Amino acid sequence: MTDATGVAAVRSRTRTLAAILASTLGVGLMFGFQPPLLALILERRGAASAEIGLITGVSSVAVILFGPLYPYLIGRIGLKRALVAGIALAMVFQELMPLLPTLTAWFVLRFLTGCVLGLTWIASEVWMNRISDDASRSSVMATYGTVFAAGVVAGPLVLQLTGTTGLLPFHAGVVCLGLTLLPMLLLRDDPAPTPQASHPGHLLRLLRAAPVVMLAAMVAGLVESTDISLLPVFGLASGMDERASLMLVTAFLAGNVVLQLPVGRIADRWGRRHALAVCAAAGVAGPLLLKPALASTLLLWPLLLVWGGTMYGFYTQGIAFLGETFAAEDLAGANTVFVMVYCVGGMLGPALGGVAMDLWRPLGLVAFLSIAAALLLLGLLWPPAAARARKPGAAPEPDPDPRYRE
């Protein structure tokens, strides 16, 4: 490869990554913007809390139910078309919401939005893994996690500017999505579609092929959804006022934005399994230190920042693991299974955490969160799994199934 060819390849990769990250910002923005918008509107209309929860939460169910079709669609139309189609359809569904303001219509539109954003979600992660190398994969995925988290945080900020009445917030959401899609539309590079198997038996084999990685997805979903839902309740039960209780979640989510890049660099240098183990250890200790730290602001906010940042490392480094574990023809399927498991964890977490808190109020919540992270740590340190860990730069170990690299 000549120097000119190498420079051109680096520039092409950089443009592709920038376009993918821009669309990721849009998906994160929609995750942070649409649920509170619909919830506040429905609250004003007198909808029951159960109805609001059903409508805002159905998108995760959509990803799980529609998941087996994602590898097939990506294999048929390619990564760029899948990503563009997902965002474009989400824009259409967003515009339809004020025109069809019934509970049934919004339930259907939220379900369809979950389906198409799930396609964009998986296509983005598969594409980033395909253009990343093992030396920088964790940093790339950490950047992805940072941008997505920034989008989620920006969603409520946009809502504060637009308000929640009239057509303006719905139009603003569409405009923001369209702007984040522009770099992708200008991108000429589009990898050729790779045939992907997506029947249930194949997806189940992919699940069994990387159990520790899938455990990281499950624990990430459990812990993240439980913290967002129940940390304010924990704060109130511990004697904090409402504003301070809500700040617990803000500080926790801020860690996602601040610490992903350091976690990614550590993973590229020390190895992803080691970085995941450090994140899991922090996930064990963080909840146990929460109650004592409530008495000191100087301890509480740094604790939440570090705990939140390392917790989200479960997801970003799990995705990086997929890229080095599975061959190209299985990557979309493995990524789909990972996301489906993550969504299952997200659905189960608040319910299980709530039961734990009812049984031992309020410390049952922190015990549940610590035990969940401990399960991942044990999986990473289990001797048969640890023996298969690969040092950075080492040649991959042979596998009896040639489809997998490790």
Sequence and secondary structure as in RCSB ss.txt:
>XXXX:A:sequence
MTDATGVAAVRSRTRTLAAILASTLGVGLMFGFQPPLLALILERRGAASAEIGLITGVSSVAVILFGPLYPYLIG
RIGLKRALVAGIALAMVFQELMPLLPTLTAWFVLRFLTGCVLGLTWIASEVWMNRISDDASRSSVMATYGTVFAA
GVVAGPLVLQLTGTTGLLPFHAGVVCLGLTLLPMLLLRDDPAPTPQASHPGHLLRLLRAAPVVMLAAMVAGLVES
TDISLLPVFGLASGMDERASLMLVTAFLAGNVVLQLPVGRIADRWGRRHALAVCAAAGVAGPLLLKPALASTLLL
WPLLLVWGGTMYGFYTQGIAFLGETFAAEDLAGANTVFVMVYCVGGMLGPALGGVAMDLWRPLGLVAFLSIAAAL
LLLGLLWPPAAARARKPGAAPEPDPDPRYRE
>XXXX:A:secstr
  HHHHHHHHHHHHHHHHHHHHHHHHHHHHHHHHHHHHHHHHHHTT  HHHHHHHHHHHHHHHHHHGGGHHHHHH
HH HHHHHHHHHHHHHHHHHHTTTS SHHHHHHHHHHHHHHHHHHHHHHHHHHHHH  TTTHHHHHHHHHHHHHH
HHHHHHHHHHHH SSSSHHHHHHHHHHHHHHHHHHT            SHHHHHHHHHH HHHHHHHHHHHHHHH
HHHHHHHHHHHHTT  HHHHHHHHHHHHHHHHHHHHHHHHHHHHH HHHHHHHHHHHHHHHHHHHHHHTT HHHH
HHHHHHHHHHHHHHHHHHHHHHHHHB HHHHHHHHHHHHHHHHHHHHHHHHHHHHHHHHSTTHHHHHHHHHHHHH
HHHHHH HHHHHT   TT      SSTTB  
